[in-house]
Amino acid sequence: MDPVIVVGAGPVGLALALALARHEVPTVVLDEGSGLCPESPRSVVLGADTAAFLARIGYPRAVADAARWDAFTVWRRRQEVLRIDLADAPVLHLPQHRLQRGLQDALSGTPLVRLVPLSRVTGLDQDRDGVSVLTRNPKDGTETRWRGSHLVGCDGARSAVRKLLKIRFPGRPAVDRSAVATVRVDLPFTEARLHREPPWRGDREATARPLPHGVWRLDWRLPPGRPAVTEPVDPHATWPGIVTGDTLLTRVTATLTGWCGELPRFDLLAAADHTAQQRLAARFRSGRCFLAGDAAHLHGALGMQNLTDGLRDADNLAWRLALAWHFRSGGPQPGGSLLDGYEAERRGAVGARLRAVDQSMPLLRPLRGWAQTRRSLFTGSFRKHAPLLADGHLGTGRFGGAPAYPAAPSGGPGRVPVQRGTRSATSLSELLPATAAGVLVPDLPVLAADGTPDQLHARLGAGFLLLLVAPGTAVWSAEHWLGAGLMPRLAEVAAALPVPAEVLVTEAYPGAGPHTVLLIRPDGHLVGVTQGADTEDLQALADRARGGPASLTGGTEPEPPAARSAGRPAGAQGADAP
């Protein structure tokens, strides 16, 4: 069978290819660039769920490569108004180029993934059996035609795939504007800091967020209409290097002097202007073609993490494509509910974030003078709104927390309601009980069927999981409990399910009593809960997760891995592709 074609070798495209490889699905990654990852001021905040996702797809060093924040503080003028201790819930901050290089290293050891640089997508056609893509080498103009079972556009905000599919990308082109710089400097504090109305002149808001090896990312919110403050050394570079503009240097020196009392020694590594947009593609799916990451959504205001949601796109889509690929379905008719669930859930979750920003932005924009006083009188003080500002930067709450898909795990509308009001609200996944359908399951100690101890999140990303709650299991050897209680029956049920499933055992699960069985999707979201190994109930849950009992029927049995295509261009003969 033809491989899945991924367009774009950024972090989302690479993560999707690695996730599909974990499901034994071959991919071809087509990228317009040369494959290099130049240093830039871009960075990403990883939550527990996205860090675990990167670890299981082959980049376990993400945690070691990132900076751990011990706290996040919000200041106004010379006063600290909010401090959030992160010792028990670490936040990881990673340079985006380091993330991309780590994923590329993981890709090099994966024979199921083929990376093809210098491949600009110029044409796209699809039929009931697959997708044909035409690419052109931007250096020598040679063209190659590729054939795939499905296609995913992870090719950024100016996505060629989205344009070829004629999918609208409505939204607001300029919600926030900021100057960004990465600086190696020794600051008198170690926590991440957001400073509103700092005591030095010229800035309304400055943010300092630590990166590894003594580097800090500094952001300054720019007033609307302010001209660019950075100039790249190389005008053809994707991201600027050292800044030559006096305005940015003045801003850096004023900010560092304000925080340190005197100007410390510093090295300016990279800088850029950034315009935060709010856009949401009208569709995430068109037949056998899908959009993910920046190609599907943009939301960078208030410190929000669009890349984190792009990684969640990849995690959500990978297991669906794998089921469709292995069971020869997923065209315009077969497998529709299963694959439509990706758009329903992910578009709904991102749409909820955009609505949350729209509701909160009037409360959080920096104002001066009487305008700020009037807003405080009518909607409350800045101290009251400070937790909302922290949510976006920390990837928590309704601005960045792990989503829940409560309407239906696969085929429902997937809308996440947005709480109104001025107080910071947790995400729906945090508000719902751990046994509610659609929530992200907590990371718990588990035992595999052979008695091997592990963590629940480490077992995600391959098949479904049947998790049995059995208090006292840990005190017995595997030889004892494997043949006792519900285990023999549960093993039979797992083998008979219409989706691949592994049986795990845990001592306790929040809100679940003994003999409770939980069916968990490969992306870690809960399908549902049963009491005991009831075949009919678990069969119904599995059918629900895959979009219905008929969604994967009509195909032949999947061919063995050795017979699968390695991703040759359409019409190519032999093992080597041009």
Summary of the structure (lengths in Angstrom):
residues: 578
radius of gyration: 24.6
end to end distance: 19.6
largest distance: 73.9
contacts: 2029
relative contact order: 0.13
helix: 31%
strand: 26%
